[in-house]
Amino acid sequence: MAQHFFNSSGEWIAFRRHASDKYLFSKDGDWIGWFPWGNNIAASESGQYLGEVIQNRLLKRYSAPYLRYPGYPGYPGYPGYPGYPGYAGYFRIPPGYTDIGVEQ
């Protein structure tokens, strides 16, 4: 079952195919990143810090943590249709974080 991620306003912005999937996709199905370190931190396709999952939100720290270069994961393939999760409601952003741009 797909795991959906939202911004602080409750809008759906990204998903992964299941909870242990290492690939991250936009709501349009475009590959936007992956989880190379086995935790809640996502990297872009090029290995740069993208953001972090906090509960069901995808947020970005103002000051990205230092992380080793993750390498390249390989192409993730077609993600399929993730369904529509609806609206998640408002979420208070923790200090030091911001929403990532939907276009990212």
C-alpha positions as CSV (number, residue, x, y, z in Angstrom):
1,M,0.0,0.0,0.0
2,A,1.3,3.4,-1.0
3,Q,2.7,5.7,1.7
4,H,1.6,9.3,1.0
5,F,3.4,12.5,2.2
6,F,1.9,15.9,2.7
7,N,3.1,19.5,3.2
8,S,2.2,21.4,6.4
9,S,-1.1,22.7,4.8
10,G,-2.2,19.1,4.3
11,E,-1.8,19.0,0.5
12,W,-0.5,15.7,-0.9
13,I,2.9,16.3,-2.5
14,A,4.7,12.9,-2.7
15,F,4.5,9.1,-2.1
16,R,6.4,5.9,-2.1
17,R,5.0,2.6,-3.2
18,H,5.1,1.0,0.3
19,A,6.6,1.8,3.7
20,S,10.0,0.0,2.9
21,D,10.3,1.4,-0.6
22,K,13.5,3.4,-1.0
23,Y,12.2,5.5,-3.9
24,L,10.2,8.8,-3.6
25,F,7.9,10.1,-6.3
26,S,5.9,13.3,-6.8
27,K,2.1,13.0,-6.9
28,D,2.4,12.9,-10.7
29,G,4.6,9.8,-10.6
30,D,7.9,11.5,-11.3
31,W,10.9,10.1,-9.4
32,I,12.1,13.0,-7.2
33,G,14.3,11.2,-4.6
34,W,15.1,8.2,-2.5
35,F,15.9,7.1,1.1
36,P,19.5,6.0,0.9
37,W,20.4,6.0,4.5
38,G,17.7,3.7,5.8
39,N,16.0,6.4,7.9
40,N,13.5,9.2,7.3
41,I,15.9,11.5,5.3
42,A,15.4,11.7,1.6
43,A,18.0,12.6,-1.0
44,S,17.5,13.9,-4.5
45,E,18.4,11.8,-7.5
46,S,21.8,13.5,-7.5
47,G,22.4,12.7,-3.8
48,Q,21.7,16.1,-2.3
49,Y,19.6,16.5,0.8
50,L,15.9,16.8,-0.2
51,G,13.9,16.6,3.0
52,E,12.7,14.5,5.9
53,V,9.6,12.6,6.8
54,I,8.1,13.8,10.1
55,Q,5.0,11.7,10.7
56,N,3.3,11.9,7.3
57,R,4.8,15.2,6.3
58,L,7.8,15.8,4.0
59,L,9.7,18.8,5.3
60,K,13.1,20.4,4.8
61,R,15.5,21.6,7.4
62,Y,16.8,25.1,7.1
63,S,20.2,23.7,7.7
64,A,20.7,20.4,6.1
65,P,22.5,17.8,8.1
66,Y,25.9,16.5,6.8
67,L,25.4,13.1,5.2
68,R,27.8,10.9,3.3
69,Y,27.4,10.7,-0.4
70,P,24.7,8.0,-1.0
71,G,25.8,6.9,-4.5
72,Y,23.2,6.3,-7.2
73,P,20.3,3.9,-6.5
74,G,19.5,2.9,-10.1
75,Y,16.3,3.7,-11.9
76,P,13.2,2.9,-9.9
77,G,10.9,1.9,-12.7
78,Y,7.2,2.9,-13.1
79,P,5.5,3.5,-9.7
80,G,2.0,2.7,-10.8
81,Y,-1.1,4.6,-9.6
82,P,-0.8,5.5,-5.9
83,G,-4.5,6.4,-5.3
84,Y,-5.7,9.7,-4.0
85,P,-5.2,10.1,-0.3
86,G,-7.3,13.3,0.1
87,Y,-6.4,16.1,2.5
88,A,-4.4,15.5,5.7
89,G,-5.2,18.7,7.6
90,Y,-3.0,21.4,9.0
91,F,0.4,20.4,10.7
92,R,2.4,22.8,12.8
93,I,6.0,22.8,11.3
94,P,8.6,22.1,14.0
95,P,11.2,24.8,14.6
96,G,14.1,24.7,12.0
97,Y,12.0,23.2,9.2
98,T,10.0,24.5,6.2
99,D,7.9,22.9,3.5
100,I,9.7,21.7,0.4
101,G,8.5,23.2,-2.8
102,V,5.8,21.1,-4.5
103,E,7.7,21.6,-7.8
104,Q,10.7,19.9,-6.2
